Amino acid sequence: MNTQRTVYFVSDGTGITAETFGNSILAQFPMKPRHVRRPFVDSAEKAYAVVREINETGEREGQRAIVFATLVDRDVLKIVRDHCQGRVIDMFATFIEPLEEEFGVKSNHRVGRFSDVARSQEYHDRIEAINFSLAHDDGQSAKNLVSADVILVGVSRCGKTPTSLYLAMQHGIKAANYPLIPEDFERGKLPASLLPHKAKCFGLTIDPDRLAQVRNERRPGSKYADMMNCRYEVNEAEKMMKREGISWLSSTHKSIEEIATTILRDIRPDRLIY
C-alpha cells in the first residue's frame, strides 16, 4: 500500500471531531498518511479555497486525498462534494441523518462542539479542572487535595503531568500529581500530605531503561538519570504502592488515553457515565 497520501479534516468548527474520529478509523489501516486539518471553513469562499488545495495535493501526489468532513452548512458542504476531487466522507450524513430518522427529530445543526461556552457548565468545570491540575503539578501544592478527584503518584518523569492534564482537559477531572522521591523511600512510607487521601491515589510506573532515556534527555550524565538510580527508584516506588494498596500501571507502552481510561474506571467510574 502506498503510504504517500494526504488526509484532510475539513470542518466549519475546530475540526477536532473530524480529526479524532477520522484517526480512529485510519488506525485500522497499515499506513501513515500526512494529516492536514482545515478548521472554520464556514463560507463559500473558504470552501472553494480548501477544495483547490485538496485538488492540487491530489495532482501532486498522483492519487486523490481522503477528506473527512464535518460541515453543517449544506451550501458549503455541496461545494466540497461537487468540486473536490478527493474521496469525501461526510461524517454528519453518515451518523446524524440515521439518528434523526431513529429519534424522529431533526438535529440542531450546531456549528462546532464549543458553541455557547459561556453558558456551558461542563466547559467551566473543565477550565477549573485544568487550573487545579496546573496548580497541583509535580507536588507544587498540597493544599486543597481534598478537592482532587485523582492524585497520581510515581517517580519523576513517568508520565504523571501529561496524564493529569489530559484528565482535566478531556474529562474535567481535578487531577493532582505528586512525585515519589528518594527521601520517601528512605522513610518507607507515603508523604504525610497524601495519607488522608490514599483512596484517591493512583500510581504510575515505568520501565527503568525508558526512564533513564527520558531523564538523560533532561539531565544528561546526572545521577538523576543514572540507570542504577532509575532501577532503584522504580523498584522502591512499586514496592511502596503495593504496600500501601495503591493501584498502579506502567506507562511504558500505554498511551495517555489508555492510562486515563484505566484511572477513570478504577477511581471515578461515574465519569464514564454521562
C-alpha positions in Angstrom: 0.0 0.0 0.0 1.3 3.4 -1.0 1.6 5.4 2.2 2.4 8.7 0.5 -1.1 10.0 0.8 -2.8 13.0 2.4 -5.9 13.0 4.6 -7.8 16.3 5.2 -10.1 17.0 8.1 -12.4 19.8 7.0 -14.8 21.5 9.4 -16.8 24.6 9.9 -15.7 24.3 13.6 -12.4 23.4 15.2 -12.1 20.2 13.2 -11.3 18.2 16.4 -14.3 15.9 16.0 -13.4 15.1 12.4 -9.8 14.5 13.2 -10.4 12.4 16.3 -13.0 10.2 14.6 -11.0 10.1 11.4 -7.9 9.0 13.1 -9.7 6.2 14.9 -10.8 4.9 11.5 -7.4 5.3 9.9 -5.7 3.4 12.8 -7.3 0.3 11.3 -5.0 0.5 8.2 -1.3 -0.1 7.9 -0.4 3.4 6.6 0.7 6.7 7.9 -0.7 9.4 5.7 0.1 13.1 6.0 -2.6 14.9 8.1 -4.0 18.3 7.3 -6.7 20.0 9.4 -8.6 22.8 7.9 -10.9 24.4 10.5 -13.5 27.2 10.3 -14.4 26.5 6.7 -17.7 28.4 7.1 -18.2 30.3 3.8 -18.3 29.6 0.1 -15.0 31.4 -0.4 -13.2 29.3 2.2 -14.8 26.1 0.8 -13.5 26.9 -2.7 -10.1 27.6 -1.3 -9.8 24.3 0.6 -11.1 22.5 -2.5 -8.4 24.0 -4.6 -5.8 22.9 -2.1 -7.1 19.4 -1.9 -7.2 19.0 -5.6 -3.7 20.4 -6.1 -2.5 17.9 -3.4 -4.1 15.0 -5.3 -2.5 16.1 -8.6 0.9 16.5 -6.9 0.8 13.1 -5.2 -0.8 11.2 -8.1 -3.7 10.0 -6.1 -6.8 11.6 -4.6 -6.8 12.8 -1.0 -9.1 11.5 1.7 -11.4 14.1 3.1 -13.2 13.7 6.5 -15.8 16.5 6.6 -17.9 17.8 9.4 -19.7 20.6 7.7 -23.1 21.7 8.9 -23.8 24.4 6.3 -25.3 22.5 3.4 -24.2 25.0 0.8 -20.6 24.8 2.0 -20.8 21.0 2.0 -22.2 21.0 -1.5 -19.2 23.0 -2.8 -16.8 20.5 -1.3 -18.8 17.5 -2.5 -19.3 18.8 -6.1 -15.9 20.3 -6.7 -13.5 18.2 -4.6 -11.6 15.5 -6.5 -10.7 13.8 -3.2 -12.7 11.0 -1.5 -15.1 13.0 0.6 -16.5 11.2 3.7 -19.4 13.3 5.1 -19.4 12.3 8.7 -22.7 14.1 9.6 -24.6 12.3 6.8 -23.1 9.0 7.9 -24.1 9.3 11.5 -26.5 12.2 12.1 -29.1 11.5 9.4 -29.7 7.9 10.6 -30.1 9.2 14.1 -32.6 11.9 13.0 -34.6 9.1 11.5 -34.3 6.9 14.6 -35.1 9.7 17.1 -37.8 11.2 14.9 -36.4 14.7 15.3 -34.1 17.0 13.4 -30.6 17.7 14.9 -29.9 21.3 15.8 -27.1 21.5 13.2 -24.9 23.5 15.5 -21.6 24.6 14.2 -18.7 23.4 16.4 -18.5 21.4 19.6 -17.8 24.5 21.7 -20.7 26.8 20.8 -22.2 28.8 23.7 -19.4 28.0 26.0 -20.3 30.9 28.3 -23.5 29.0 29.2 -21.9 25.6 29.5 -21.3 24.3 33.0 -19.3 21.4 31.6 -16.9 23.8 29.8 -16.4 25.8 33.0 -15.8 22.6 35.0 -13.1 21.7 32.6 -11.4 25.0 32.9 -11.5 24.8 36.6 -10.0 21.3 36.4 -7.2 22.5 34.2 -6.3 25.3 36.6 -6.4 22.8 39.5 -4.1 20.4 37.7 -1.6 23.1 36.9 -1.6 24.4 40.5 -1.0 20.8 41.8 1.5 19.7 39.2 4.6 17.8 40.5 3.7 18.3 44.1 3.8 22.2 43.8 1.0 22.4 46.4 -0.5 20.0 48.9 -3.3 22.5 49.6 -6.9 21.6 48.8 -6.1 18.0 47.9 -9.5 17.2 49.5 -11.0 18.7 46.2 -8.9 16.4 44.0 -10.7 13.7 42.1 -7.4 11.8 41.5 -3.9 12.1 42.8 -1.3 10.5 40.6 1.9 9.2 42.3 5.1 7.8 40.9 8.8 8.6 40.3 9.8 11.7 38.4 9.2 11.6 34.6 6.9 8.6 34.5 4.1 10.4 32.8 2.1 12.0 35.6 1.9 15.5 34.3 0.6 14.8 30.8 -1.9 12.3 32.2 -3.1 14.9 34.7 -3.6 17.5 32.1 -5.4 15.0 29.7 -7.8 14.0 32.5 -8.5 17.7 33.2 -8.9 18.8 29.6 -10.8 15.8 28.3 -12.8 14.7 31.3 -13.0 17.7 33.7 -11.1 15.7 36.3 -9.3 17.6 39.0 -6.1 15.6 38.9 -3.1 16.4 41.2 0.2 14.6 40.8 2.9 14.0 43.4 6.4 12.7 42.8 7.8 9.9 44.9 11.4 10.8 45.8 14.4 9.0 47.4 13.5 10.6 50.8 10.1 8.9 50.7 11.8 5.6 50.0 14.2 6.1 52.9 11.2 6.8 55.3 9.4 3.8 53.8 6.0 5.5 53.6 4.0 7.9 51.5 4.4 11.6 52.1 2.3 12.7 55.0 0.1 15.1 52.9 -1.0 12.1 50.8 -2.0 9.7 53.6 -5.5 11.2 54.3 -6.2 10.9 50.5 -4.8 7.5 49.8 -8.2 6.3 48.4 -7.8 8.8 45.6 -4.2 7.9 44.7 -3.3 6.0 41.5 0.2 5.0 40.7 2.2 5.2 37.5 5.4 3.3 37.0 7.8 2.9 34.0 10.5 0.6 32.7 13.8 1.7 34.2 15.5 1.7 30.8 12.9 4.0 29.4 13.1 6.2 32.5 16.8 6.5 32.1 16.4 7.5 28.5 13.8 10.2 29.3 15.8 11.6 32.2 19.0 11.7 30.2 17.3 14.0 27.7 16.6 16.3 30.6 19.8 16.0 32.7 22.4 14.1 30.7 25.0 12.3 32.7 23.5 13.0 36.1 22.8 10.7 39.0 19.2 11.5 38.4 19.4 9.8 35.0 21.8 7.0 36.1 20.5 3.6 35.2 21.2 2.1 38.7 19.3 5.1 40.3 16.4 4.7 37.9 16.1 1.0 38.8 16.3 1.8 42.5 13.6 4.4 42.3 11.2 2.4 40.2 11.7 -0.7 42.4 11.1 1.2 45.6 8.1 3.1 44.2 6.4 -0.1 43.1 7.1 -1.7 46.5 5.6 1.3 48.3 2.5 1.4 46.1 2.0 -2.3 46.6 2.5 -1.9 50.4 0.0 1.0 50.6 -2.6 -0.8 48.5 -2.4 1.8 45.6 -3.5 0.6 42.2 -0.8 1.3 39.5 0.1 0.6 36.0 3.2 1.0 33.7 3.2 3.9 31.3 6.0 2.4 29.2 3.8 1.0 26.4 0.5 2.7 27.1 -1.0 5.8 25.6 -2.2 8.6 27.7 -5.8 7.8 26.6 -5.4 4.2 27.8 -3.9 5.3 31.1 -6.6 7.9 31.7 -9.4 5.4 30.9 -8.0 2.9 33.4 -7.8 5.6 36.1 -11.4 6.6 35.5 -12.5 3.0 35.6 -10.8 2.4 38.9 -11.1 5.7 40.7 -14.0 7.6 39.1 -16.2 5.2 37.2 -19.1 7.7 37.5 -17.2 9.8 34.9 -17.6 7.1 32.3 -21.4 7.6 32.5 -22.8 11.0 31.4 
